[in-house]
Amino acid sequence: MKIEALAVRRDVKVEPSERALARARAFGEFIREMPFAAALLDRDLSLIAVSRDWAAQGIAPGLAIGGEAAAGGLVASEDAAALLACAEEGLAFSRYLPVTDEAGVQRVWRTEFSACRDDDETYAVMVTARDVTGYAESVLRAERDRQRLTMALELDDLLVREYDLRTQEMYFSGHAPELQKYCTFKEDPLEIVHPDDRQRCADLVASRRLGEARVFEFKLKRDDGVETWVRSVGKVFVGQDGQPEKLVNLFKDITDRRRQTEAIETLAFKDPLTGLPNRTLFQHRFQEAVAASETLGEMFGLIMIDVDHFKDINDTLGHDAGDALLKRLAGMLQHAFRAGDTVARLGGDEFAVILRGLHGEVDMIRPIEALQDLLHGQRQHRSGPARRPGRRSGPHDQERRHRPLSGQGGGPEPQHRIRAVDAVRGRAAPRAAARRPRGADRGRVHPLLSAGGRHPREQGRRL
């Protein structure tokens, strides 16, 4: 309100007293001898004196002695009211003044305006200038960086979370409100991680050094059960006392990318029938195991599994029954072996298992015995009776062909049905060769053991 009132009075000429004029002229002599950049304006805001450094630096080159400050470029037109308020009311203020020299180099000066008063009467306005070119450039860079960051957050749906480790205050910035809801925690940052990924993330956090940025990919823990994957870059910032001060995380929703990646990996490395790793992924994992054995002396095992009379099952019960048998066998293999073991389907009725990190042959015998217990615990496969050659199928055969597996329907099992599960109950046999002739020893489990880069033949034994 004061500035608006003063703006109305701009056209009113205020005559300074003789005493004020004398004080201004005397103070002007002092300004000329100052060892830094300074200037003096009278009550009419006209320039009456400058220091040697002010003249040497070329500050406000368009303003000469006797010229008006606003007209000479000392202040911008929008700052004329602030300058008038300084002269009338004694209200100090400061501004940044960019100046380009004859060589075309721009420098930025911070000018500070303060009223010189005597008995509540302003007789002059003193102006001091300080070169802040480096600071101004850093401020401009920071502002440009902030604008770029804001734009990146908007375009890429990113979320930034800042957590003060001392005050436990949390701040968010970005344009992903859905993520913010599930990236908020109460006590532990790992609260937002799905239980399936929490231990893995905890291990990464524990191994992170102060000031080191780490990348995490995990599922968010959501109450609605919606699967949401995020990629997070986390870093702990250290204060001047060397103690952790702030945790900063950058989050991005990668659910769509993750699903696309999983779909591609499924097509490239998974068997479409059983969902197990296919031959390509098996060969990759096998080469990794061999390399670890040769370089680190790690012991690993290889088990080859096939099905007795699988062709007869397909010919008599149909391919649907054969596929169901393979799926059930795949499930048994996954239950018999550890989660970190590679259970793969090589093709047809051939399966293989790679066991890593073994300490001895007993570690290989144990899962084989568990598999045999599972196989002997299964009964019959319900997929319809065998059809005699030459007999045309009818509606009843179609119904029997699509009956569920054993345990999913009522009624006794006909004795003439082929016991499909019994066909895969392998008898452990000593197999030392890394390969075997195709078609030989069908329905057997073939264990191979390797350690320290030695050929599996050296580790063979009867199980």
Rosetta blueprint (number, residue, H / E / L):
1 M L
2 K H
3 I H
4 E H
5 A H
6 L H
7 A H
8 V H
9 R L
10 R L
11 D L
12 V L
13 K L
14 V L
15 E L
16 P L
17 S L
18 E H
19 R H
20 A H
21 L H
22 A H
23 R H
24 A H
25 R H
26 A H
27 F H
28 G H
29 E H
30 F H
31 I H
32 R H
33 E L
34 M L
35 P L
36 F L
37 A L
38 A E
39 A E
40 L E
41 L E
42 D E
43 R L
44 D L
45 L L
46 S E
47 L E
48 I E
49 A E
50 V E
51 S L
52 R H
53 D H
54 W H
55 A H
56 A H
57 Q H
58 G L
59 I L
60 A L
61 P L
62 G L
63 L L
64 A L
65 I L
66 G L
67 G L
68 E E
69 A L
70 A L
71 A L
72 G L
73 G L
74 L L
75 V L
76 A L
77 S H
78 E H
79 D H
80 A H
81 A H
82 A H
83 L H
84 L H
85 A H
86 C H
87 A H
88 E H
89 E H
90 G L
91 L L
92 A L
93 F E
94 S E
95 R E
96 Y E
97 L E
98 P E
99 V E
100 T E
101 D L
102 E L
103 A L
104 G L
105 V L
106 Q E
107 R E
108 V E
109 W E
110 R E
111 T E
112 E E
113 F E
114 S E
115 A E
116 C E
117 R E
118 D E
119 D L
120 D L
121 E E
122 T E
123 Y E
124 A E
125 V E
126 M E
127 V E
128 T E
129 A E
130 R E
131 D E
132 V L
133 T H
134 G H
135 Y H
136 A H
137 E H
138 S H
139 V H
140 L H
141 R H
142 A H
143 E H
144 R H
145 D H
146 R H
147 Q H
148 R H
149 L H
150 T H
151 M H
152 A H
153 L H
154 E H
155 L H
156 D H
157 D L
158 L E
159 L E
160 V E
161 R E
162 E E
163 Y E
164 D E
165 L L
166 R L
167 T L
168 Q L
169 E L
170 M E
171 Y E
172 F E
173 S E
174 G E
175 H L
176 A L
177 P H
178 E H
179 L H
180 Q H
181 K H
182 Y H
183 C L
184 T L
185 F L
186 K L
187 E L
188 D L
189 P H
190 L H
191 E H
192 I H
193 V E
194 H L
195 P H
196 D H
197 D H
198 R H
199 Q H
200 R H
201 C H
202 A H
203 D H
204 L H
205 V H
206 A H
207 S L
208 R L
209 R L
210 L L
211 G L
212 E L
213 A L
214 R E
215 V E
216 F E
217 E E
218 F E
219 K E
220 L E
221 K L
222 R L
223 D L
224 D L
225 G L
226 V L
227 E L
228 T L
229 W E
230 V E
231 R E
232 S E
233 V E
234 G E
235 K E
236 V E
237 F E
238 V E
239 G L
240 Q L
241 D L
242 G L
243 Q L
244 P E
245 E E
246 K E
247 L E
248 V E
249 N E
250 L E
251 F E
252 K E
253 D E
254 I L
255 T H
256 D H
257 R H
258 R H
259 R H
260 Q H
261 T H
262 E H
263 A H
264 I H
265 E H
266 T H
267 L H
268 A H
269 F H
270 K E
271 D L
272 P L
273 L L
274 T L
275 G L
276 L L
277 P E
278 N L
279 R H
280 T H
281 L H
282 F H
283 Q H
284 H H
285 R H
286 F H
287 Q H
288 E H
289 A H
290 V H
291 A H
292 A H
293 S H
294 E H
295 T H
296 L H
297 G L
298 E L
299 M E
300 F E
301 G E
302 L E
303 I E
304 M E
305 I E
306 D L
307 V L
308 D L
309 H L
310 F H
311 K H
312 D H
313 I H
314 N H
315 D H
316 T H
317 L H
318 G L
319 H H
320 D H
321 A H
322 G H
323 D H
324 A H
325 L H
326 L H
327 K H
328 R H
329 L H
330 A H
331 G H
332 M H
333 L H
334 Q H
335 H H
336 A H
337 F L
338 R L
339 A L
340 G L
341 D L
342 T E
343 V E
344 A E
345 R E
346 L E
347 G E
348 G L
349 D L
350 E E
351 F E
352 A E
353 V E
354 I E
355 L E
356 R E
357 G E
358 L E
359 H L
360 G L
361 E L
362 V H
363 D H
364 M H
365 I H
366 R H
367 P H
368 I H
369 E H
370 A H
371 L H
372 Q H
373 D H
374 L H
375 L H
376 H H
377 G H
378 Q L
379 R L
380 Q L
381 H L
382 R L
383 S L
384 G L
385 P L
386 A L
387 R L
388 R L
389 P L
390 G L
391 R L
392 R L
393 S L
394 G L
395 P H
396 H H
397 D H
398 Q H
399 E H
400 R H
401 R H
402 H L
403 R L
404 P L
405 L L
406 S L
407 G L
408 Q L
409 G L
410 G L
411 G L
412 P L
413 E L
414 P L
415 Q L
416 H L
417 R L
418 I L
419 R L
420 A L
421 V H
422 D H
423 A H
424 V H
425 R L
426 G L
427 R E
428 A E
429 A L
430 P L
431 R L
432 A L
433 A L
434 A L
435 R L
436 R L
437 P L
438 R L
439 G L
440 A L
441 D L
442 R L
443 G L
444 R E
445 V E
446 H E
447 P E
448 L E
449 L E
450 S E
451 A L
452 G L
453 G L
454 R L
455 H L
456 P H
457 R H
458 E H
459 Q H
460 G L
461 R L
462 R L
463 L L
